Amino acid sequence: MRIDIVTLFPEMFFGPFSYSMVRKATEQGMCDLRVHQLRDWTSDPHHTCDDYPFGGGPGMILKPEPVFAAVESLQAEEPRGLVILTSPLGRVFNQQLAADLARADRLIILCGHYEGVDERIREHLVDEEISLGDFVITGGELAAMVIVDAVVRLLPGVLEAGAVDEESFARGLLEYPQYTRPQDFRGMMVPEVLLSGNHEAIRRWRRKMSLYRTKKLRPDLLAAVDLSAEDQALLAEAEKDLAYPGSGSAGSGRAL
C-alpha cells in the first residue's frame, strides 16, 4: 500500500512513524509512506495556504488552490488514491473502517487545520471524511497518525497471521482478559482454566469473558452482534457467576 499525507506540519510525523509496526511495514516494503508539505504546492512568495473566511468570523480557512494542486499532482501517479480528509464532519473511525481502508491500493490523507477547509475541497476533491470522535483537536495530523497506524497494522505480513482475529472490535466484541507469568502475583491468581491445557474449555472461557466484558463496558457493541445459542448461554452463565469490578464483590470478577 502507498499512503500519502498532505500536511502543513510534516515534522510531526517523523517521531511516531519511526517506531513499532509502521516502521516495520515501511522498512520491509509493505507500505510506501510519504509525508508532503502542503506549502510546496503554493504559488505565491509567502507560500500562503490559508485566508480569512468570507462572511467574517474567527480563525483561518485552508485555501482551495494548494490543496487541489497537491491532490491533482499526487493523483497523476498510479495507482490513484482514495482521498481522505480528517474532519469533525466525517464518519467516526472504527476497526471496520480501518479494515476497509487496508484493502485499498493507495490512500491520500489531507490533514485539516485551523477553522477548516474551503467547502469546495470537501465537495469536489474528497472521497471520505473521517473523524476520531466528538471532540476537537488542533489539527488533523494526530488523526492522520491514528488512521495510518490502525490501517498499516492490518496489512498482510505486518503482524503474525491470526494476530488481529481476537483483538477488541475484530468481531464486534471487546477482547477477553489476558494473563502471563507469574501464575501467582501478590495472591492474585491466573484463572485455572487457562492452565488446564483444555483447548475447548479455554475457547469457551474466552468467548464468555469477551461477551460479558462487552455487555458491561460497551453494550452498544453487543447490541449489533448476532448472538448464537451458545453465546446466549455463555453470557447467562457469566452474568450468574461473575461480579463486575467496582460492584463491591471480590473474586473472579476482577478478571475484567
C-alpha positions in Angstrom: 0.0 0.0 0.0 1.1 3.6 -0.7 0.0 6.3 1.7 0.5 10.0 1.0 -0.1 12.5 3.8 -0.5 16.2 2.9 0.1 18.5 5.9 1.4 21.9 7.0 3.4 20.2 9.7 5.3 17.2 8.3 7.8 17.2 11.1 5.1 16.0 13.5 5.1 12.6 11.8 8.8 11.8 12.0 8.8 10.5 15.6 5.6 8.4 15.6 6.3 6.8 12.3 9.9 5.8 13.3 8.8 3.1 15.7 6.8 -0.1 16.0 4.6 -1.5 13.3 4.6 1.5 11.0 8.4 1.4 10.9 8.4 -2.3 10.3 5.9 -2.0 7.5 7.9 0.7 5.7 11.3 -0.9 6.2 10.1 -4.2 4.8 8.3 -2.7 1.9 4.8 -3.5 2.9 3.9 0.2 3.0 5.2 3.1 1.0 4.6 6.1 3.3 5.2 9.6 2.1 4.6 12.9 4.0 4.3 16.0 2.0 4.4 19.7 2.8 1.3 21.4 1.6 3.2 24.7 1.1 5.2 23.0 -1.7 2.1 23.5 -3.9 1.6 27.2 -3.3 2.5 29.8 -6.0 2.9 33.0 -4.0 6.2 34.2 -2.5 4.9 33.7 1.1 3.6 30.1 0.5 0.2 31.1 1.8 -2.2 28.2 2.5 -4.9 29.9 4.5 -7.1 33.0 4.4 -9.9 34.7 6.2 -13.4 33.3 5.8 -15.9 35.1 3.5 -18.7 36.5 5.7 -16.4 37.1 8.6 -15.8 35.0 11.7 -12.8 33.9 13.8 -9.9 31.8 12.5 -8.5 31.0 9.1 -9.6 28.6 6.3 -7.3 26.4 4.2 -7.4 27.7 0.7 -8.5 25.5 -2.2 -5.6 26.3 -4.6 -2.7 24.4 -2.9 -4.9 21.5 -1.8 -6.3 20.9 -5.3 -2.8 21.3 -6.7 -1.4 18.8 -4.2 -4.1 16.1 -4.8 -4.0 16.6 -8.6 -0.2 16.3 -8.6 -0.3 13.1 -6.5 -3.1 11.6 -8.5 -1.0 11.9 -11.6 1.0 9.0 -10.3 -0.5 5.5 -10.4 -2.4 4.0 -8.7 -4.9 6.7 -8.0 -5.6 7.1 -4.3 -8.7 7.3 -2.1 -8.7 10.9 -0.9 -9.4 11.2 2.9 -10.0 14.4 4.8 -9.6 14.4 8.6 -12.6 16.4 9.7 -15.1 16.6 12.6 -17.8 16.3 10.0 -16.6 12.8 8.9 -17.6 9.3 9.7 -16.3 8.2 13.1 -13.3 6.0 12.7 -13.5 2.4 13.9 -12.0 -1.0 13.3 -14.3 -1.9 10.4 -13.4 1.3 8.6 -9.7 0.6 9.2 -10.1 -2.9 7.7 -11.9 -1.4 4.7 -9.1 1.1 4.1 -6.5 -1.6 4.5 -7.8 -3.2 1.3 -7.1 -0.1 -0.8 -4.1 0.2 -3.0 -3.4 3.8 -2.0 -4.6 6.4 0.4 -4.1 10.2 0.2 -4.8 11.8 3.6 -5.4 15.6 3.8 -4.8 17.0 7.3 -7.4 19.5 8.1 -6.3 22.6 10.1 -7.3 26.0 11.5 -11.1 26.6 11.3 -11.5 24.1 8.5 -11.1 23.9 4.7 -12.8 25.7 1.9 -16.0 23.9 1.2 -15.1 23.3 -2.5 -12.3 20.9 -1.2 -14.9 18.8 0.6 -17.4 18.9 -2.3 -15.1 18.2 -5.3 -11.9 16.6 -4.1 -12.6 14.4 -1.1 -13.8 10.8 -1.2 -14.1 10.1 2.5 -14.2 12.3 5.6 -13.0 10.7 8.8 -13.3 11.9 12.4 -11.8 10.4 15.6 -14.8 11.2 17.7 -17.0 14.0 19.0 -14.2 16.3 20.2 -11.9 18.9 18.7 -8.2 18.8 18.3 -5.8 21.4 17.0 -5.3 19.8 13.6 -5.7 16.7 11.5 -2.2 15.5 12.0 -2.9 13.4 15.1 -6.0 11.9 13.4 -3.9 11.0 10.4 -1.4 9.2 12.6 -4.1 7.2 14.2 -5.6 6.2 10.9 -2.3 5.2 9.4 -1.3 3.2 12.5 -4.7 1.3 12.6 -4.6 0.6 8.8 -0.9 -0.4 8.4 -1.0 -3.0 11.2 -3.8 -4.7 9.2 -1.7 -5.1 6.1 -0.7 -8.6 5.2 2.6 -9.6 6.8 2.8 -6.7 9.3 1.6 -8.8 12.2 1.7 -12.6 12.7 -1.0 -14.5 10.9 -4.2 -14.5 13.0 -2.9 -11.9 15.4 -5.7 -9.5 14.8 -8.5 -12.1 14.8 -9.2 -12.0 18.5 -8.4 -8.3 19.2 -11.1 -5.9 20.5 -13.6 -4.9 17.8 -12.2 -7.5 15.4 -15.5 -9.5 15.6 -17.7 -6.8 17.1 -16.7 -7.6 20.7 -14.1 -6.5 23.2 -11.2 -8.8 23.8 -11.2 -11.3 26.6 -8.8 -10.9 29.6 -5.1 -11.9 29.1 -2.6 -13.2 31.6 1.1 -14.0 31.7 3.7 -15.2 34.2 3.8 -15.3 37.2 0.8 -17.5 37.9 0.5 -16.1 41.4 1.2 -12.3 41.7 0.7 -11.0 45.2 -2.1 -13.6 45.8 -3.8 -12.6 42.5 -4.1 -15.9 40.6 -4.4 -16.7 36.9 -7.8 -18.4 36.2 -7.3 -22.2 36.4 -9.0 -22.8 33.1 -6.1 -21.1 31.3 -3.6 -23.5 32.9 -5.7 -26.6 32.1 -4.5 -27.4 28.6 -8.1 -28.0 27.7 -8.4 -26.0 24.4 -12.2 -26.3 24.2 -12.6 -25.1 27.8 -10.2 -22.2 27.2 -12.1 -21.2 24.0 -15.4 -21.2 25.9 -14.0 -19.2 28.8 -12.5 -16.6 26.4 -15.7 -16.3 24.5 -17.7 -16.0 27.7 -15.5 -13.3 29.1 -15.5 -11.4 25.8 -19.3 -11.4 25.8 -19.5 -10.4 29.4 -16.9 -7.7 29.2 -18.6 -6.2 26.1 -22.0 -6.2 27.7 -20.7 -4.4 30.9 -18.4 -1.9 29.2 -19.8 -1.5 25.7 -23.4 -2.7 25.5 -23.8 -0.7 22.2 -21.4 -3.1 20.6 -23.1 -6.2 21.8 -26.4 -4.9 20.5 -25.1 -5.1 17.0 -23.8 -8.7 17.3 -25.9 -11.7 16.2 -25.5 -14.0 19.3 -25.6 -17.7 18.8 -27.4 -20.0 21.2 -24.0 -20.9 22.7 -23.2 -17.2 23.1 -26.5 -16.6 24.9 -25.9 -19.5 27.2 -22.3 -18.3 27.9 -23.4 -14.8 28.7 -26.1 -16.0 31.0 -23.5 -18.2 32.8 -21.1 -15.3 33.1 -23.8 -12.9 34.5 -24.7 -15.5 37.1 -21.2 -16.3 38.2 -19.2 -13.1 37.8 -19.1 -9.8 39.6 -18.1 -6.7 37.7 -15.2 -4.7 39.2 -16.4 -1.9 41.3 -19.7 -3.6 42.2 -18.4 -4.3 45.7 -17.8 -8.0 45.1 -14.4 -9.6 45.2 -13.1 -12.7 43.4 -13.3 -13.8 39.8 -15.0 -10.6 38.6 -11.7 -8.9 38.9 -10.6 -10.7 35.8 -12.2 -7.9 33.8 
